[in-house]
Amino acid sequence: MASGTGTDAVQDEVRSRYAAAALTVLDGDGTASCGADGGSCCGPRAAIEVDESFGSARYDRSDLIGLPETAVLASLGCGSPTAVADLAPGERVLDLGSGGGIDVLLSARRVGPDGFAQGVDMTDSMVELARGNAAKAGVTNVAFHQGTIEDLPLDAASVDVVISNCVINLSVDKPTVFAEMSRVLAPGGRIGISDVVAEDHLSEAERAERGSHVGCIAGALSRAEYLAQLAAAGFVDASVTFTHQVADGMHGAIVKATKPTEADLP
């Protein structure tokens, strides 16, 4: 994470709100939310509220069958990255900002017993919640680590696929996140990410204004910025596809890219 008082304050706010969301689910007080809840940034809300732009509403209902209720309630994302990453049996998957573990559990199901799925989250309470959800589901080909997405606690070239669900937009040091993704991916590995992305014409100030309406989206990159930063980190064949609008000029999006092999390099 980049240094600086402002940066540290943003990181602390994100950590505290995610921790509050996890504790809400652990205590049985409702569901976590990254939706339009009066300006809350990934905070708790009552379980009776529904926001079709974020959370478990973005998943196919059939995918949620067999998952612990606490994993579903803790869903904070804006999409379903496991559905767009084209996971195959035997692959090694890493989820950035794994939260309550929903995408790690779904990944473990898709890669099967010969594959492995891991998650990294910055809050101890979310890691605790995710490990409990894995135990409830009886899933053993998973692991959850406490850490930041700017400094991943994994070895280089140790995973085949990196996924993430509406988390990268929260980082104040996105170039470092993309560099870390490239580091942990094996050559030929790929990313399949759901994130909030801005239309290119919106300024940073305009994005920040919209953040107060839809939770933690003020730090979202534009499509052009996303593609440029992925290219700078060495990724190829990158694409950003808008899927649904979450605010004026702001969209949930699918982001894909590949880490080249040595044979691919000029």
Secondary structure as UniProt FT lines:
FT   HELIX           5..26
FT   TURN            27..28
FT   STRAND          31..32
FT   TURN            38..39
FT   STRAND          44..45
FT   TURN            47..48
FT   TURN            52..53
FT   HELIX           55..58
FT   HELIX           61..64
FT   TURN            65..66
FT   HELIX           69..73
FT   HELIX           81..84
FT   TURN            85..86
FT   TURN            89..90
FT   STRAND          92..96
FT   TURN            99..100
FT   HELIX           102..111
FT   TURN            113..114
FT   STRAND          116..121
FT   HELIX           124..137
FT   STRAND          142..146
FT   TURN            149..150
FT   TURN            156..157
FT   STRAND          159..165
FT   HELIX           168..170
FT   HELIX           174..184
FT   STRAND          185..198
FT   TURN            200..201
FT   HELIX           204..214
FT   TURN            218..219
FT   HELIX           223..232
FT   TURN            233..234
FT   STRAND          236..247
FT   TURN            248..249
FT   STRAND          250..258
FT   HELIX           262..264
//
